[in-house]
Amino acid sequence: MNLNCKKKPLSTLIIVGALISIFISLGSCKSAKLADAEAAYARGEYFDAQKIYKKVYNSLTKKEDRPLRGEVAYKLGLSYQKLNMAPRASAAFQNAIRFEYPDSMAYFYLGKNLQAEGKYQAAIQAYKDFMGFRPGDQLAQEGVRGCMMAIAAKEKGRTRYVVKNAKIFNSSRADFAPMFLDKTGEQIYFTSNNEKVTGDNKSEVTGMKRGDIYFSRKNERGQWLRPEPVEGELNSEADEGIVSFSPDGQVMYLTKASKSETSNTTVEIFTSRRSDASWSAPEKFVIVHDSVTATGHPAVSSNGKYLYFVSDMPGGYGGLDIWRIDINDRVGTLVNMGPQINTAGNEMFPYSRTDSLFYFSSDGHPGFGGLDLFRAKLNTTGDYWSVENMGLPMNSSGDDFGITFGLGESGYFSSNRGDARGYDHIYSFELPDLKITISGYVLDKDEEPVAGAVIRIVGDDGSNQREVARDDGSFRFNLGRGVKYVMKAGAPGYLNVKQEFESDIAEEDADYGIDFILAAINKPQVVENIFYDFDKATLRPESKEALDEIVAMLNENPHVSIEMGSHTDRKGSDEYNIGLSERRAKSVVDYLIGAGVDPERLSPKGYGESVPKTVTKRINRDYPQFEEGTILTEEFILTLSPEDQEAADQINRRTEFQVLSLEYGLF
């Protein structure tokens, strides 16, 4: 696996250390062609190797060739796997198993490639078959978890990220690993294997031309222009690509792969400096002083102090690991990113967004298939990274890697999703702002709009908003996720009202509804849902909610004194009704005093049947048989049908409060 292009070999060391150990020697019976295929594979020339393996496989048609055919199928599968041709790799490993190839890794690789095809149930079975030979294998367990996560993600839905093919950057070949030059986001660089790159020879590794570095800039309208190769001495007939920049955009760190007639492909990190629009010839950035350790995928930290990179050097956790070194003081500063980031698989394409926010791609953490994009957050003590998969649609069953951020939660990454050839392309992504709002109306007790009412909302996140209700009493505020809010509404001639609530933490759009009912100062206000036992002054338990609202209103308006008035219907004598209503009014006042309201702010008053109710707009909406403005006197009620008489009596039976003073406690 290569650090310049993820489809090419890192170095001979990786091949020998990670792959050759699982091969079974064919001994002296090998044909010259098979030896050529193995030699090409050992050099990391997978494209050439698969062509030879395929010819050898097709030539083995005799019954006695079955063992050899199984081995060739296995190695053909490894070659396809290196080229990201998952469907072909799956078929090859299935053939290896069919011909009883004795290495159990065939089941593991079958699972890996079925997962990359998005065939998750079949991949789970292949991983389980493999664990029959190697119980508890970490990578197989992570593969099963990844498949189960992918199945669950499809059922639960995608994240809110919006992903689109960035067609302006993509050619008919591979284009990948985008990176902004600086924080302005006006220029973007990436690696391309298009047909116009430097040199005429095609890579033995991929069958495509060797990569060059391309860039694009925005025009005066903010639109991306057609990509072009970087100017200067940077691109050559060798592979260049996967870049990062110093914070000022003056120094480029890049991966460069080269091969000579006497050595295999080697991958190292280089630097290039910018002069106007031109880049200088690359100079080697020495991290280790040996000729076998591969280094690549450079990523400069957000503060410019550190360089993150990928390597197969000893001391890692298996496969490719992400490391870090001080850019200016390299000696003694080399550190591995640790077991929360690195796994027994491959961790690649690091990206440092802030000191505590880190992105990378991995096939070792549970994922959807191939390389997946992961986000890592450093805890407050700076000693632990929490890692999470970025989910659908950022990830797919293919390879997803090489992310870069522009403004906010937007940027670009690369993926080979949906490309049967395994070619990579650049995609844009954006996480739209959540649309969380709260809206409602400010109304009076008769449910008429209170135009011009002032609504204030204060959140425990420090937010503070104010709005004036529209003519219809409506208002709307934008909110944040998981924030506790206090809202107040008031208007001249009305008592203030306060409400509290907390917005949900779910990552989804939401619109909360809330209404404020303001009590007018200059007229009695009916208190709904206060109930008494029949013919008694005893408050029933279901009255508690309405009474507690009065307590809250008085607490919110601490200088208000009120009269609590109780009214009865026309039934019974005047003397009896006055006594009953006085006792009921006193019951309400006693409750309010028990809830902490100063007795001096409260005056009970029993009216009996002496103040019949006048029909309001609200009463008319509920009881259209009673015209607005009608006074529900006994004389009027006696003219009604028995059903309407009962309705009128019910309206007259009520508890009201009337503001007496706005100066309590001021003097």
C-alpha positions, 0 to 999 in steps of 0.5 A: 500500500502506497502513501502517494496513491493508496493503490500503490506499494508503500515499500518493499518492507510492507510487502515482505512484512505484511504479505509475503509471510502469508504466501505458500511457496510453489517450489520449483514447479513454478512457471516462468510466467508465474514467477514474473507475476510474483516478482511484479507483485513484490515490486508493488506493480499490481496492475502488471501482476494481475494481468499475468496472474489472470493468464496463468489462472486461465491456463490451469485447466487440468484436475491436478492443477486445482491446488495451484489454481487455488493459490493463483486465484488467491494471489490474483485476489490480492492484486485486485484488492490492491487496485480497489477492484472489490467485485473482481477481488471477491470473485477471486477469493471465492475461487481460492476457497472453492479450490481449497486454498489452505490459507484462512486469510482467503475468508478474511479478504473475501469478507473485506471485499464483500463489505467494500461491495456493500454486501454486508450480510455475506461479508459478515458470514465470511468474517465469521468463517474466518474467525472459525480459524482465528477466534477473536481476531480483532480486524475480523471483529471490527469488520463484523461491527462495521457491517452491522453498523452499515446495516443499522445506518441504512435503516436509521437514515443518513446524517445531515451532510449533503455530498455532491460530485465536484465535477469541475475537479474530476477527470476520466481518471483518478483525482483525489486528496484535495487540500485548501492552500490556506484559510481563505478557501480561494485555491484548492490543490489535489492529486490527479492521474489524468491523461495530461499529466507529466510523462508518457509512461503508465504506472505498473502499479495502477495502469494509469499515468503517474500522479501530478499535483493540480490546482484550481482557483476561484474567479471574481464571482466565487466560482471554481475555474478549470484545474491546471497543473501547478506551475514551477518545478514540482511535477515530474515523471515520478508520482507526486501528490497528497499535499498539505501547506504551512498556515501561510500557504508558502510551504507545501509538504507533499508525498513523492514516489520514485523508482530506479532501475536498481530499487523498488518504489520508495515513498518519502515526504518532500517540501516545496516553496512558493514564489508568486504562483510558482513552486520550487523543485521538491526537497526531501524532508528527512524524518528517518535516516534509513532507506526502507521506511516509507513516509507519506500523507503529510498534514500540517497541524492547524498552528503549523507546529507539527507534521502528521504523516503515515508510515510503516515504521516499527513501533506501530500498531499494525498496518500503516499508522499515523505519526507526528513530529515537530516540524522545526525540531525533529530530533526526539519529537517523533510520536505515534498517535496512539491506540485510540487512533491507530489499529491493527489495520491501516490509518491514513490521510490525516487532517488536523483541523484544530488542536483537539479536532482530528480527521483521518481514514481507516480500514481498521476501525468499524466502517462501511467498507474500504477506507472510511472517514473518522473524526477524533476529538481530544478530551479536556485533559489532553490524554484521550481521543474519542473516535467516531465514524462520520456516517452516511453519506460521508462514508460509503462501501468504497474508499472515502478519504482525504478530507479538507475543510473550508468555511464552517462544516463544508469542504471536499474529500475523495471517494471511489464510490460508484466507480466500477474501475475503482477510480477516485473522484473528488466530492464536496460536502456541507453540513447545513445549519440546523433550522431549530425555531420556536414560534407562537402567538401572544394573545389576551385571555380572550385569545385576541392578538396582543400586537406590539407585545415584547418577547425576550428569550435568554439561553444558558448558552449566553444567547439573548434575543428580543422580538416585537409581536406582529399585528397578529400576535405572532413571533419566531426565534432561532434556537440552538440544540440542547439549550435551556431557555427562559422566555418572557412576554409583556405589553403595556396594560398587561401582566408579564408571563414567563415560560421555560423550556429546553431544546432537544439535542437531536441533530434534526430540524425542529420547530417548537410551538409556544403561546403566551396568554397575557392578562389585562390589567384593567378588567377581570380575567377568568381563570380556567379549570378551577373546580370545586366539589358540588355545592361546596368550597373545597378545591378539587385536585385537578385545580392545582395546575391552574392555581400554580399558574396564578402563583407563577404570574404573581411571582413574575409580577412582584408588585401586583396585588389582586382580588380573587373573585368567585361567581355562582350561577342563578340557582339558589338564594342570593344570600346562599350564593354570596356565602358560597362564592365568598368561601370559594374565593377564600379557598383560592386565596388560602391555596395561593398563600400556602404556595408562598404569596404574601397575604397582603397581595390577595383579597378574596371576594364573593359575588354570588350571581350578582355579576353575570358574564358578558359574552366575549369573542372567545365565548362566542367562538365556543358557544356560537348560540350566544351573541358577542356582547350579550349579558347572561342575566337570569332573565335572558337565561330563562328565555333559552332552551334547557340545554342552552340554559345549562351552558349559560349557567356554566359560563356564569360559574367562574373564578376571576382575578382583577388587578387592584394595584401595581405598587405593592412593595414599592413604598 
